Amino acid sequence: MTDEAMRPVAVPVDCEEWQQIEQLLETPIIQKTEKSNFSKYAGAIELTQEPLEYQKLIREEWD
């Protein structure tokens, strides 16, 4: 479906299909190929600045 300017604004979807889509969106997707083990990255990054201080500095630049 399009508006007066021919821009897409909606897509008609069968009710049953929409319910299947909703169910898929509510189901968490877990990757089974690799377990989340972040310990292998411990010590890989050395920060030169405290993260919150850096965040404040960057946000001050926005003003």
C-alpha positions as CSV (number, residue, x, y, z in Angstrom):
1,M,0.0,0.0,0.0
2,T,1.2,3.5,-0.8
3,D,0.3,7.0,0.1
4,E,-0.6,9.9,-2.2
5,A,3.1,10.4,-3.1
6,M,3.4,6.7,-4.0
7,R,5.7,6.0,-1.0
8,P,5.2,2.6,0.6
9,V,3.4,2.9,4.0
10,A,2.0,-0.6,4.7
11,V,2.3,-4.2,3.6
12,P,-0.8,-6.5,3.7
13,V,0.0,-9.7,5.4
14,D,-2.2,-12.7,6.1
15,C,-3.2,-12.9,9.8
16,E,-1.9,-16.4,10.2
17,E,1.4,-15.5,8.6
18,W,1.6,-12.4,10.9
19,Q,1.1,-14.5,14.0
20,Q,4.0,-16.8,12.9
21,I,6.2,-13.7,12.3
22,E,5.3,-12.4,15.8
23,Q,6.1,-15.7,17.4
24,L,9.5,-15.8,15.6
25,L,10.3,-12.3,16.8
26,E,9.5,-13.2,20.4
27,T,11.7,-16.2,20.3
28,P,15.3,-15.5,21.4
29,I,17.9,-16.6,18.9
30,I,20.8,-18.4,20.5
31,Q,23.8,-19.2,18.4
32,K,24.8,-22.7,19.1
33,T,28.0,-22.6,17.1
34,E,30.0,-20.7,19.7
35,K,29.4,-20.3,23.4
36,S,29.9,-16.8,24.7
37,N,33.2,-17.0,26.5
38,F,34.7,-13.6,26.8
39,S,37.5,-14.7,29.1
40,K,39.7,-15.3,26.1
41,Y,39.7,-11.5,25.5
42,A,40.7,-10.6,29.0
43,G,43.7,-8.2,29.0
44,A,43.5,-7.8,25.2
45,I,42.5,-4.1,25.4
46,E,44.3,-1.6,27.5
47,L,42.3,1.6,28.1
48,T,44.1,4.9,28.1
49,Q,41.2,6.7,29.7
50,E,38.4,5.9,32.2
51,P,35.3,5.0,30.1
52,L,32.9,7.3,31.9
53,E,35.3,10.2,31.7
54,Y,35.7,9.7,28.0
55,Q,31.9,9.5,27.6
56,K,31.5,12.9,29.4
57,L,34.2,14.5,27.3
58,I,32.6,13.3,24.1
59,R,29.1,14.5,25.2
60,E,30.5,17.9,26.1
61,E,31.7,18.2,22.4
62,W,28.0,17.9,21.3
63,D,27.0,21.1,23.1
